[in-house]
Amino acid sequence: MTWISGELQIIQLPGIPIDQHLLYSQYRENENLMNIRKTALILSEMQNDYLHADGAYGRAHIRLPNNRAVIEQLIKVTNAFRENGGKIITVNFSLICDKDNKPLISEELKQDCPFLTRGDFQIGRWGHQLVEELAPADYAINKISESCFHMTHLEWLLRKLGVDTLIFGGLMTNEGLASSLRDAQNRSFKTILLQDGSGSFSIASQEAALRSLSFVTEISTCTDVCGKIQQLTY
């Protein structure tokens, strides 16, 4: 007789009874725990140019409604990952420069963000870097479009690291995070979106994005994710 529940398969040998209820209970208790060694925290666009008062968006007086709260929540998760050997990957939006060091900005981005100028989101500069409160990350990926996977080496890195579960936090829930979560699902990664560890530039767009993404990914709080890590560790 074979009893299957989720990924747990038990084969009963003749004459050896199995307490199925006990086994199923133990399985249910463990199925929500994550293997921290196979899990990566993706910090998407948590950069100085977006979040710091002296960054590109700050100079233009464009602020995330709850940017401080998002950072504070993500601090808890980054600390839990560091303490337990998890992998932290920052994915940074980047503007590539031409030979004269002028940023190559698409027409659509120019219309949306006319304040962007030389040096903004430029690789190697302070504004491009992960905010100090969350630094350092273990790995850095530079992207030029919404998705963390499009034209980057993120998938290659994750496969090399043996990662199968991605926890996403960061900015642009309705844009970059939404695209990245769908691309991750298409690549067979398990995904979790941090509800209070992500944000958009309006509360309405954040709420709409969370409703839409509830059909795509598991959504959890930073506290709950930290709790799962602690349960697994102890």
N, C-alpha and C positions, 0 to 999 in steps of 0.2 A: 504494500500500500504506500502510495506517495501522497504527501500533504504539502500543498504549495500555498504560500501567502506572500504576496509581493515577490521579493527576490530570495526568500527563504524556502528551501526545499529539504524535507526530511523524509528519509526512507526508513520505514519500520521493518526491522528484522524479525523473523519468526521467534515468538516466545519472549520478546523484549517489549514490554508496554511503554508507550510514550504518553506523557501527560501533555496533551496538545494544548490545553488551556494555558498551562504554565509557559510552554514554549512560545505560544503566540503572544502572551503578555510580555515576555522578555523581548520579543522582536519589536512589539509596538513601542516599548520604552526606548529602544535604541534607534528606531528608524529615523527619528527626527534629529539625532545627533549627527554632527558633521565630522568627517575625517579631516582634521586641521592640516595634515600633511598633504592632502590632495585638494585643498581649498585656497583660493586666492581672493584677496580683497582688492577690488578695482576702484581706484579713486579717479573719477573722471572729471577733468577740467577744474580741479580745486586749485587754481593758479592765482598768483598775485595779481595778474592783470584783470582777473574777474573780481577778486574779493577784497584786495587791499585798497585803502583810500588813495594811495599813490599809484595804483595800477591804471590801466587803460580805461576800464569802466568806472572806477572811482573818480578819475579826473573829469569824466563826463557826467558825474553825479548820477550814475545808474547803479542802484544797489539791489541785491537780493533781499526780499522782504524779511527773511529770517536767517540771514547768512551766519550770524553769530551762533544761533541755536544749532544750525546744521554742522558747523565746525565742532562745537562742543560735543555733540552726539558722536561724530566720527572720531574724535579723540579717544573715546571709550573703546571703540572697536579696534582702532589701530594699536592701542595699548594692549588689548587682549590678544591680538595677533602676534605682536612682538614677544609678549611674555610666554606664548605657547608655540612658537616656532612656525607661525603662519607666514604666508608670502603676501607682501604688499606691493601693488603695482600702480604707479601713477600714470595716467594717460593724459597727455597735455596737448591741447589744441595749439597748432603751430602755423605761423605765417612764414612762408618761404620767400627769401629776398632774391632779387635779380643781381646782376653783376655790379650794379651801382648801389647795392644795399638798400634798395627800395622794396617794400613788401608787395608781393603779388597777391592782390585782393580781388576776388570775384566781384562781378557787377552786383550780384544779389547781396553779398556781404557789405559792399560799399553803401548800398541803399539802406540796409538795416543798421549799419554801424559806421556812419560817415566820420566819426571822430577817430577811427583807427589811423595810426600814423607810423612813421619809421621807428622801429625798435619794439613796437607792441607785439607780444606773442612770438618774439624772435628767439629761436633756440639759442641757449647759452646765456640769455639775459635774465635779470632778476624777475621781471614780470612774467616770464614763461614758466617759472619754477613753481613747484608745489608749495602751498603756504607753509610758513614756518611751524605752525601749530601741529601739522600732520607729518612733517618731515622727520626723518628721511624715509623714502620708500626703498624697497629692495631692488626694484627695477623701474625703468622709465620708458614709456612708449610715446612717440610723437605722432600725432594724427593731423590730417589736413581736411577732414570732413567730419560729418556727424558721428558715424560709427567708430568705435574703438578698433574694429577689425578691418575696415576698408583701407586697403593699401598700406597696412602696417604689418609688423612681424609679431603681433600679439599672439595669434593662434600658434605659430611656430614655437614661441617661448612657452606657452602653456603646455603644449604637448611634450616638450623637452623636460619640463618640470613635473610632469605626471599629474597635472591638475585636471580635475573633472567637475569641480564646483566653483562657481564665481559669485561673489557677493558684491553688488554694485552700490556705490554711493557717489554723490557728487552733484554737479550742476546740470541744467538743461534736461530735466526729467522728460519733458515733452518732446525733446529733439534728440540730443546725443545719447542719453541713457535709453530712450525708447528704441532707437535704431540699434544700439549695441546689444540690448537684451534680446531683440528678435534675431540678430545675427548669431548670438551665442546659442540660442535655442536651435537654430538651423544647423549648428555645428555639434549638436548633441551634448552641450554642457548643461548641467543643472544650474539654475540661476536663482538668486534671491536679491530682491531690491529692498534697500533700507528706506523705509517710509519717512522716517525722521532724519535720515542721513542723506537726503537728496532735496533738491530745490529747483524752482523755476523763478523767472523774473516777475511772476505774478501769482498770487494765491489761487486764482481761478484756473490758470493753466496747470498748476501743480495738481490740484484736485482732479481735474479732467484727465490728466496723464495717469494718475494712480488708478482711476476707475478703468481706463482703457487697458492698462498693463496688468490688471488683476486677472485678465484672461490669458496672459502671456507667461507670467512668472509668479513665483511665490513672493509675497510682500511681507516683510517683518520689520520689527523695530530694532534699533541698535541694542537696547537692553536685552531683548529676547535672544538675539544672536550671541551676545556676550555670555548669556546664561548657558546656551548650548555648548559653547567652547569650554566653560568652566566645568559643566557636567562631564564632558568628554575627558577633560584633564584629570578630574578627581574621581 
